[in-house]
Amino acid sequence: MSGARVRASALLLAAAVTAGACTVQYDVRGDAWARQGAGLQVVALDEVECLRTVSDAGETHDMVLGGVLDLGRYVVGERTRAATYQRCMTDRGYRPAVARQP
């Protein structure tokens, strides 16, 4: 493979990985999760508490590998944090809320 093709492939891979990593959202408005009997304030408080638990989740060794390898490490960390957040909310008895129409 030529150098230009390798760079183009690396850029395409980086764009795909970045797009996949950007789908994680942490919404603390209180309407993304639902639990019977829990009011908006309680849900928002539990969301914030679960966000605190993910601050260290997904940490990897800080290695300067460069380019796509660092991006891959970032994606793994973000997915771990998202799974930790979702597990925290479900452990507290929540389920994802039904999408509301604007």
N, C-alpha and C positions, 0 to 999 in steps of 0.2 A: 504494500500500500504506500502511496505517496504521502509526503508530509501534510499536504493540503487535505487529503481524504481523511487522514487520521484526525486532524484538527476539526474537520467538519463533523466527523462521527462523534468526537468527544463533546462538541458543542450541542449536537442533537441529543445525546444521552443526558448531558447536564440540564438541558431545557426540559426533557421529559421527567427527570427525577425532581427538579424544582417544582414543576407543575403538580406532581403527585404530593409533594411535601406541603404545599400551600393550602391544602384542603382542610387542614385541622383548624378548627375555630373553638375558642373558649368563650362562651356567651354567658355573662353573669347577670342578664336582665331578669332572670327568674322564670322565663317561659320556654326554655329549651328542654327542661326536664319536668316530669310530673310525678307526684306521689299523693295518693289519696289522703286528704285531710291536711296537706301542707299548703300554707298560704304563700303568696309571692315573696314575702320577706324571708320566710324560713328557707324556701328553695334557693333564693339568692345567697343567703348566708352559707348554706351547705355547698353551693357552687364555689364560693370563695375559699372555703375550708379545703375543698378538694383541689383547688388550684394551688394551694400552699403545699400540698403533698407532692405535686408534680415538679416543683422547682428543681429538685435534685434527681428526679427520675430521668433515665436516659442519658446520664452523663457518661461520656467515654473518655479515655485517656486523651489528653490534648496533644495530638501528634500533628505536626505540620507535614502532611503528606503531599499536599498540593492538588489543585484542580478537582477532578471528578472524585478522587478518593476522599477528600475532605467533605465534599458534597454528600457522598454516600454515608459518611459517618454522621453528618447532620440529619439526614433523612431517618436513619435508624433511631437516633435520639428523639426526634419529634414523634415518631410512631410509638415509641415506648412511653413518652409523656402522655400522648393521647389515650393509649390503652390504660395507663394508670389512672387518668382522670375519669374515664368511663367506668372502670372497675370501682373506683371510690364512690361514684354516684349510685351505681347499681347496688353496691354493698349497703348503702344507706336507704335502700328501698325505692329508688327512683327508676323510672323508665323514660326513654326519649319521648318528649311530648309530640303530639300530632301537629304537623305543620299548620300554622294559622294563616288564613287568607288575609291580605292587607285590606 
